[in-house]
Amino acid sequence: MNTNTLVQKVWNFCHTLRDDGVGYGDYLEQLTYLLFLKLAHEYAQEPYNRETHIPAGYDWASLRSKIGEPLEFHYLSVLHKLGQQPGMLGAIFFKAQNKIQDPAKLSRLVQLIDAESWISLGADTKGDLYEGLLQKNAEDTKSGAGQYFTPRALIEAIVACVRPEPMKTIADPACGTGGFFLGAYNWLNRPGAMLDKRQKEFLRDKTFHGNEIVPNTRRMCLMNLFLHNIGKLDGVPSVARSDALIAEPKRKVDYVLANPPFGKKSSMTITNEEGEEDKEALTYERQDFWETTSNKQLNFLQHIVSMLKVDGKAAVVLPDNVLFEGGAGEKIRRKLLENCDVHTVLRLPTGIFYAQGVKANVVFLDAKAKDGQIHTKGIWFYDLRTNKHFTLKTRTLKLDDLQDFITCYNPENRHERRATDRFKFFSYEELMTRDKASLDIFWLKDDSLDNLDDLPPPDVLQQEIIEHLEAALTAFRDVAVGLRN
């Protein structure tokens, strides 16, 4: 069976299960469990002979030997047993549940996976299959999974600008399904990169360090990485199931690439021994933070700075409010410009995120030594928002849409740049004269305000109106919360 046929076969079975009310997320979860066990089984055979640490009687062979209700009963036992194991096994199967209630269809899925040799498929094939399911899951608005999904074109553009180097560490304190890690991995493995054996091993085992607080998202991330040859079957998970903001980082890294969750208020998710979760409002008290605030994005920004080595680099997706908010926001911005070299801001268009009503930016910065100097000399702003129209379905953001920004960024030497209509430099002195040290800067004229004949297509216009209204509602809710407090 060729690759395309296999991918289609897996997709078709997903559609069959959807008729029984099994969504993409649940299908992806079950596929994760079964694929992991099948791959472990294949790695345990000749010529690999790897130790998988899967207890006898709870492996792939024990599943494929059963059908119908005996399979369903044993599958539940397997999920429970493996969830109690240490390392990668316990991480993948943590609080695992069977979401396929029809024993016959569970048997068919086991047989479908068993019929193929997954090791013989390239990492690109296995990874593309899984990434495709993650994309579909993100598009399924009922699941809410889109909040973990950053547009792949945006990730590729960010990585092309940052240009991570081999033998360096990369972190994401809210890594979702691992999009930034895979973007960096693909960059480091690009044609012509020519990594040696030591560099390849470092890339597989030591490069990536992440946090993801949602158990199911974490397991999808680990599987996504594993299918792309990141991490070991019997290794320690590279993604911790914990809130990154709780404490100072245990390690300093060379790069942080992140899209922290949208939504301003922080909350702590408490998981008890039974795996039940509860949330409570949270203000983080950290000695290494410049300001104490319950604003989640401001806390992530402060945390990311604390994660970086001296001269470490970061690219972070942040909502507009981080650029203009007063109070703690203003104090944090001033500290950020003093302590780091904040050199580039990419103003993102609307209509590219699954979370509705989001107006966001990518902030690029380099960490600097704490020497009392002001390290930001000025910031280059690129406006990809004004007179740009995108939607999630009919006019999706492509890498070609970001090529001009990459050219203006000039990754080979960002100190040599030229201004264009969309790319403009503002000195530190100019920025400090703005009200509240606001970095919410725009200068292009919105053509649609003057030329009604040049409006975007109706579906795009409709989506933009919805997003503007939802952004306004979010702002009003924040004001209401502030008044109550």
C-alpha positions as CSV (number, residue, x, y, z in Angstrom):
1,M,0.0,0.0,0.0
2,N,1.5,3.4,-1.0
3,T,1.6,6.4,1.4
4,N,-1.4,8.3,-0.1
5,T,-3.6,5.2,0.0
6,L,-2.7,4.6,3.7
7,V,-3.4,8.2,4.6
8,Q,-6.8,8.0,2.9
9,K,-7.6,4.8,4.6
10,V,-6.9,6.3,8.0
11,W,-9.0,9.3,7.1
12,N,-11.9,7.3,5.9
13,F,-12.0,5.3,9.1
14,C,-12.1,8.6,11.0
15,H,-15.2,9.6,9.0
16,T,-16.8,6.2,9.9
17,L,-16.3,6.8,13.6
18,R,-17.7,10.4,13.3
19,D,-21.0,8.8,12.3
20,D,-21.0,7.2,15.8
21,G,-20.3,10.6,17.5
22,V,-16.5,10.1,17.8
23,G,-14.9,13.5,17.0
24,Y,-11.5,14.1,15.5
25,G,-10.1,14.7,19.0
26,D,-11.3,11.4,20.4
27,Y,-10.2,9.5,17.2
28,L,-6.8,11.2,17.4
29,E,-6.5,10.2,21.0
30,Q,-7.2,6.5,20.3
31,L,-5.0,6.5,17.3
32,T,-2.2,7.9,19.5
33,Y,-2.5,5.0,22.0
34,L,-2.7,2.3,19.3
35,L,0.0,3.7,17.0
36,F,2.4,4.1,19.9
37,L,1.9,0.4,20.9
38,K,2.3,-0.8,17.3
39,L,5.5,1.2,16.9
40,A,6.8,-0.1,20.2
41,H,6.0,-3.6,19.0
42,E,7.9,-3.1,15.7
43,Y,10.9,-1.6,17.5
44,A,11.1,-4.6,19.7
45,Q,11.6,-6.9,16.7
46,E,14.7,-7.6,14.6
47,P,16.8,-5.7,13.7
48,Y,16.1,-3.1,16.3
49,N,15.6,-5.2,19.4
50,R,14.8,-2.2,21.6
51,E,13.7,-2.5,25.2
52,T,10.2,-0.9,25.3
53,H,9.5,-1.3,29.0
54,I,5.9,-2.3,28.2
55,P,4.7,-4.9,30.7
56,A,4.1,-8.4,29.3
57,G,0.5,-9.1,28.5
58,Y,-0.2,-5.4,27.9
59,D,1.5,-5.0,24.6
60,W,0.4,-4.9,21.0
61,A,0.4,-8.6,20.6
62,S,-2.1,-8.9,23.4
63,L,-4.4,-6.5,21.7
64,R,-4.3,-8.0,18.2
65,S,-5.1,-11.5,19.5
66,K,-8.5,-10.4,20.6
67,I,-11.7,-9.1,18.9
68,G,-15.1,-7.8,20.0
69,E,-16.0,-7.4,23.6
70,P,-12.8,-9.3,24.9
71,L,-10.7,-6.8,23.0
72,E,-12.7,-3.9,24.5
73,F,-12.3,-5.2,28.0
74,H,-8.5,-5.9,27.6
75,Y,-8.0,-2.5,25.9
76,L,-9.3,-0.8,29.0
77,S,-6.9,-2.8,31.1
78,V,-4.0,-1.9,28.9
79,L,-4.8,1.8,29.0
80,H,-5.0,1.7,32.8
81,K,-1.8,-0.3,33.3
82,L,0.3,1.7,30.9
83,G,-0.9,5.0,32.5
84,Q,0.8,3.9,35.7
85,Q,4.2,3.4,34.1
86,P,7.1,5.9,34.3
87,G,8.7,7.9,31.5
88,M,7.2,8.2,28.0
89,L,4.8,5.4,28.5
90,G,3.1,7.0,31.5
91,A,3.0,10.4,29.7
92,I,1.3,9.0,26.6
93,F,-1.2,6.9,28.5
94,F,-1.9,9.3,31.5
95,K,-5.6,9.0,32.4
96,A,-6.2,7.3,29.1
97,Q,-9.8,6.3,28.3
98,N,-11.5,4.3,25.5
99,K,-13.7,6.6,23.5
100,I,-14.7,4.0,20.9
101,Q,-17.8,2.4,22.3
102,D,-18.5,-0.1,19.4
103,P,-16.2,-3.2,20.0
104,A,-16.4,-4.1,16.3
105,K,-15.1,-0.7,15.2
106,L,-12.3,-0.9,17.8
107,S,-11.4,-4.3,16.3
108,R,-11.3,-2.7,12.8
109,L,-9.0,0.1,14.0
110,V,-6.6,-2.4,15.6
111,Q,-6.6,-4.5,12.4
112,L,-6.1,-1.4,10.2
113,I,-3.0,-0.3,12.3
114,D,-1.7,-3.9,12.5
115,A,-1.8,-4.4,8.8
116,E,0.9,-1.8,8.2
117,S,4.6,-1.6,8.9
118,W,4.8,1.9,10.4
119,I,8.6,1.9,10.9
120,S,9.1,1.5,7.1
121,L,7.2,4.7,6.5
122,G,9.3,7.8,6.5
123,A,9.1,10.3,9.4
124,D,7.6,12.8,6.9
125,T,4.8,10.3,6.0
126,K,3.9,9.4,9.6
127,G,4.3,13.0,10.7
128,D,2.1,14.4,7.8
129,L,-0.6,11.9,8.7
130,Y,-0.7,12.9,12.3
131,E,-0.3,16.6,11.6
132,G,-3.3,16.3,9.2
133,L,-5.4,14.9,12.0
134,L,-4.3,17.7,14.3
135,Q,-5.2,20.3,11.7
136,K,-8.7,18.7,11.3
137,N,-9.1,18.6,15.0
138,A,-8.2,22.3,15.2
139,E,-10.8,23.1,12.5
140,D,-13.5,21.3,14.6
141,T,-14.6,24.3,16.5
142,K,-16.8,22.3,18.9
143,S,-13.7,20.6,20.3
144,G,-12.0,23.9,21.2
145,A,-8.7,22.4,20.0
146,G,-7.9,25.3,17.7
147,Q,-6.6,27.4,20.7
148,Y,-3.5,25.1,20.7
149,F,-2.9,25.5,16.9
150,T,-0.6,28.2,15.5
151,P,-0.8,28.6,11.6
152,R,2.0,26.5,10.2
153,A,3.0,29.2,7.7
154,L,3.5,31.6,10.6
155,I,5.7,29.1,12.4
156,E,7.8,28.6,9.3
157,A,8.3,32.3,8.8
158,I,9.2,32.8,12.5
159,V,11.8,30.0,12.4
160,A,13.2,31.3,9.1
161,C,13.9,34.6,10.8
162,V,15.2,33.2,14.1
163,R,17.3,30.5,12.3
164,P,18.0,28.2,15.3
165,E,21.5,26.6,15.2
166,P,22.5,23.0,15.9
167,M,23.5,22.0,19.5
168,K,21.3,24.7,21.0
169,T,18.3,24.3,23.3
170,I,14.8,25.4,22.3
171,A,11.8,25.8,24.7
172,D,8.1,26.5,24.5
173,P,6.4,27.1,27.9
174,A,2.9,26.5,26.4
175,C,3.7,24.1,23.5
176,G,0.3,22.8,22.6
177,T,0.7,20.0,20.0
178,G,4.4,21.0,19.3
179,G,4.1,23.1,16.2
180,F,7.1,25.4,17.0
181,F,9.3,22.4,17.9
182,L,8.5,20.7,14.6
183,G,9.1,24.0,12.7
184,A,12.5,24.3,14.3
185,Y,13.2,20.6,13.7
186,N,12.4,20.9,10.0
187,W,14.6,24.0,9.8
188,L,17.6,22.2,11.4
189,N,17.0,19.2,9.1
190,R,16.5,21.2,6.0
191,P,18.2,20.1,2.8
192,G,21.9,21.0,2.9
193,A,22.0,21.3,6.7
194,M,24.3,18.2,6.9
195,L,24.1,17.5,10.6
196,D,26.7,15.1,11.9
197,K,25.9,12.1,14.3
198,R,26.4,14.1,17.5
199,Q,24.2,17.0,16.3
200,K,21.5,14.5,15.2
201,E,21.5,12.9,18.6
202,F,21.3,16.2,20.4
203,L,18.4,17.3,18.1
204,R,16.6,14.1,18.9
205,D,17.2,13.9,22.7
206,K,18.2,17.3,24.1
207,T,17.1,20.2,22.0
208,F,13.5,20.6,22.9
209,H,12.0,21.5,26.3
210,G,8.3,22.2,26.7
211,N,5.4,22.6,29.1
212,E,1.7,21.7,28.4
213,I,-0.8,21.8,31.2
214,V,-3.7,20.0,29.4
215,P,-3.0,16.2,29.6
216,N,-4.6,15.2,26.3
217,T,-2.9,18.0,24.4
218,R,0.4,17.0,26.0
219,R,0.0,13.4,24.8
220,M,-0.7,14.5,21.3
221,C,2.4,16.7,21.4
222,L,4.6,13.9,22.5
223,M,3.2,11.6,19.9
224,N,3.6,14.3,17.2
225,L,7.2,14.7,18.2
226,F,7.8,10.9,18.4
227,L,6.4,10.3,14.9
228,H,8.9,13.0,13.6
229,N,11.8,11.1,15.3
230,I,12.1,13.5,18.3
231,G,12.5,11.7,21.6
232,K,13.0,8.0,22.5
233,L,10.5,5.3,23.0
234,D,11.8,4.6,26.5
235,G,13.1,8.1,27.2
236,V,12.1,10.9,29.5
237,P,9.3,13.0,28.0
238,S,10.6,16.4,26.6
239,V,7.3,18.0,27.5
240,A,6.3,18.4,31.2
241,R,2.7,18.3,32.3
242,S,2.9,21.4,34.4
243,D,2.1,25.1,34.6
244,A,5.3,26.8,33.4
245,L,4.5,30.0,35.3
246,I,4.4,28.4,38.8
247,A,8.1,28.7,39.4
248,E,11.4,30.1,38.1
249,P,12.7,28.0,35.1
250,K,15.0,25.1,36.1
251,R,17.2,25.6,33.0
252,K,18.2,28.5,30.7
253,V,17.7,28.0,27.0
254,D,19.1,29.4,23.8
255,Y,15.7,30.0,22.1
256,V,12.1,30.4,23.1
257,L,9.5,30.1,20.3
258,A,6.0,30.4,21.7
259,N,2.3,31.3,21.2
260,P,1.0,31.4,24.9
261,P,-2.7,30.8,25.3
262,F,-5.0,33.7,24.6
263,G,-7.2,35.0,27.4
264,K,-5.9,37.6,29.9
265,K,-6.7,36.1,33.3
266,S,-4.4,33.5,34.8
267,S,-5.9,30.5,36.5
268,M,-4.3,27.5,38.2
269,T,-5.5,24.1,37.1
270,I,-5.3,21.6,40.0
271,T,-5.3,17.9,39.2
272,N,-6.0,15.5,42.1
273,E,-4.9,11.9,42.4
274,E,-8.0,10.8,40.4
275,G,-7.2,13.1,37.5
276,E,-10.1,15.4,38.2
277,E,-9.4,19.1,37.4
278,D,-10.4,22.3,39.0
279,K,-9.4,25.9,38.4
280,E,-8.9,28.9,40.6
281,A,-7.9,32.4,39.9
282,L,-4.2,32.9,40.2
283,T,-1.7,35.7,40.7
284,Y,1.8,34.5,40.4
285,E,4.3,35.8,43.1
286,R,7.7,35.4,41.5
287,Q,10.9,37.1,42.7
288,D,12.2,37.1,39.1
289,F,9.2,38.9,37.7
290,W,9.3,42.7,37.2
291,E,5.6,43.0,38.2
292,T,3.0,40.9,39.9
293,T,-0.2,40.6,37.8
294,S,-3.0,38.2,37.0
295,N,-2.6,39.0,33.3
296,K,-1.6,35.7,31.7
297,Q,0.2,37.1,28.7
298,L,2.2,39.5,30.7
299,N,3.2,36.7,33.0
300,F,4.2,34.5,30.1
301,L,6.3,37.4,28.6
302,Q,8.1,37.8,31.9
303,H,8.6,34.1,32.2
304,I,10.0,33.8,28.7
305,V,12.6,36.5,29.4
306,S,13.6,34.6,32.6
307,M,14.1,31.4,30.5
308,L,16.7,32.8,28.2
309,K,20.5,32.6,28.4
310,V,22.4,35.8,28.0
311,D,22.1,36.6,24.2
312,G,19.3,34.0,24.0
313,K,16.6,34.8,21.4
314,A,12.8,34.7,21.5
315,A,9.9,35.1,19.2
316,V,6.6,35.2,20.9
317,V,3.0,35.6,19.6
318,L,1.3,38.2,21.9
319,P,-2.1,39.9,21.7
320,D,-2.4,43.7,21.1
321,N,-3.2,44.4,24.7
322,V,0.3,43.5,25.7
323,L,1.6,46.3,23.5
324,F,-0.7,49.1,24.9
325,E,-2.1,48.1,28.3
326,G,-1.4,50.5,31.2
327,G,-0.5,49.8,34.8
328,A,1.5,46.6,35.1
329,G,1.6,46.4,31.3
330,E,3.4,49.7,30.9
331,K,5.9,48.9,33.6
332,I,6.7,45.5,32.1
333,R,7.1,47.0,28.6
334,R,9.5,49.6,29.9
335,K,11.5,46.9,31.8
336,L,11.5,44.7,28.7
337,L,12.9,47.4,26.5
338,E,15.6,48.2,29.0
339,N,16.7,44.6,29.8
340,C,16.3,43.1,26.3
341,D,17.0,44.1,22.7
342,V,13.4,44.1,21.4
343,H,14.2,44.7,17.7
344,T,11.2,43.6,15.6
345,V,7.4,43.4,15.9
346,L,5.2,41.8,13.2
347,R,1.6,43.0,13.3
348,L,-0.4,40.0,12.4
349,P,-3.6,40.1,10.3
350,T,-7.0,38.9,11.7
351,G,-8.6,35.7,10.5
352,I,-5.6,33.4,10.9
353,F,-6.3,32.0,14.4
354,Y,-9.0,29.6,15.4
355,A,-9.6,31.6,18.6
356,Q,-12.0,34.3,17.5
357,G,-11.5,38.0,17.8
358,V,-7.8,37.8,18.2
359,K,-5.5,40.7,17.2
360,A,-1.9,39.6,17.7
361,N,1.7,40.3,17.0
362,V,5.0,38.5,16.9
363,V,7.6,40.1,19.2
364,F,11.2,39.3,18.4
365,L,13.8,39.9,21.2
366,D,17.3,39.1,22.3
367,A,18.2,38.7,26.0
368,K,21.0,40.8,27.3
369,A,23.2,41.0,30.4
370,K,21.8,42.8,33.4
371,D,24.3,45.7,33.3
372,G,22.1,48.7,33.8
373,Q,22.2,49.7,30.1
374,I,19.1,50.2,27.9
375,H,19.5,47.5,25.3
376,T,16.6,48.4,22.9
377,K,17.9,51.0,20.6
378,G,14.7,51.0,18.5
379,I,12.1,48.6,17.0
380,W,11.3,47.7,13.4
381,F,7.5,47.3,12.9
382,Y,6.1,45.3,10.0
383,D,2.4,45.8,9.3
384,L,0.8,42.7,7.8
385,R,-2.6,43.7,9.1
386,T,-3.7,46.9,7.3
387,N,-5.4,46.1,3.9
388,K,-4.7,42.4,4.4
389,H,-7.7,40.0,4.5
390,F,-7.5,36.3,5.5
391,T,-10.0,33.6,6.6
392,L,-9.4,30.1,8.0
393,K,-11.1,28.5,4.9
394,T,-11.3,30.5,1.8
395,R,-8.2,32.8,2.1
396,T,-5.8,31.0,4.4
397,L,-2.4,32.5,5.4
398,K,0.4,31.0,3.3
399,L,4.1,31.2,3.6
400,D,4.2,33.4,0.4
401,D,2.2,36.0,2.3
402,L,5.1,36.3,4.8
403,Q,8.0,36.2,2.3
404,D,8.2,40.0,2.2
405,F,8.4,40.2,5.9
406,I,11.2,37.6,6.0
407,T,13.1,39.6,3.3
408,C,12.6,42.8,5.3
409,Y,13.7,41.1,8.5
410,N,16.9,40.1,6.7
411,P,17.9,37.1,8.9
412,E,21.4,37.0,7.5
413,N,22.1,40.3,9.1
414,R,19.2,42.0,10.8
415,H,21.3,45.1,11.6
416,E,21.2,46.0,7.9
417,R,17.6,46.7,7.0
418,R,15.7,49.0,4.7
419,A,12.4,50.7,5.4
420,T,9.4,50.0,3.1
421,D,5.8,51.0,3.0
422,R,5.0,48.2,5.5
423,F,8.3,48.1,7.4
424,K,9.3,51.1,9.5
425,F,11.8,51.9,12.3
426,F,11.0,53.7,15.5
427,S,13.8,54.7,17.9
428,Y,13.8,54.1,21.6
429,E,13.4,57.8,22.2
430,E,10.4,58.0,20.0
431,L,8.8,55.0,21.7
432,M,9.3,56.5,25.1
433,T,7.4,59.6,24.2
434,R,4.3,57.7,23.4
435,D,1.4,57.4,25.9
436,K,2.1,54.5,28.3
437,A,5.2,53.6,26.2
438,S,2.7,52.0,23.8
439,L,4.0,49.7,21.1
440,D,0.7,49.5,19.3
441,I,1.9,51.4,16.3
442,F,0.3,51.7,12.8
443,W,0.8,54.2,10.0
444,L,-0.8,52.7,6.9
445,K,-4.1,54.0,5.6
446,D,-7.0,51.6,5.5
447,D,-8.0,51.8,1.8
448,S,-11.5,50.3,2.5
449,L,-12.4,53.4,4.5
450,D,-12.3,55.6,1.4
451,N,-13.0,53.2,-1.5
452,L,-16.2,51.2,-1.0
453,D,-15.7,49.6,-4.4
454,D,-12.5,48.0,-3.0
455,L,-14.0,46.1,-0.1
456,P,-12.9,42.5,0.5
457,P,-15.2,39.6,-0.6
458,P,-18.4,39.2,1.5
459,D,-17.3,36.1,3.4
460,V,-14.0,37.8,4.4
461,L,-15.8,41.0,5.3
462,Q,-18.3,39.1,7.4
463,Q,-15.5,37.3,9.3
464,E,-13.7,40.5,9.9
465,I,-16.9,42.1,11.4
466,I,-17.4,39.1,13.6
467,E,-13.8,39.3,14.8
468,H,-13.9,43.0,15.5
469,L,-17.1,42.6,17.5
470,E,-15.7,39.7,19.5
471,A,-12.5,41.6,20.2
472,A,-14.6,44.5,21.5
473,L,-16.7,42.2,23.7
474,T,-13.5,40.7,25.1
475,A,-12.2,44.2,25.9
476,F,-15.5,45.2,27.6
477,R,-15.4,42.0,29.7
478,D,-11.9,42.9,30.8
479,V,-13.0,46.4,31.8
480,A,-15.9,44.8,33.8
481,V,-13.7,42.4,35.6
482,G,-11.3,45.3,36.4
483,L,-14.2,47.4,37.9
484,R,-15.3,44.5,40.1
485,N,-11.8,44.0,41.4
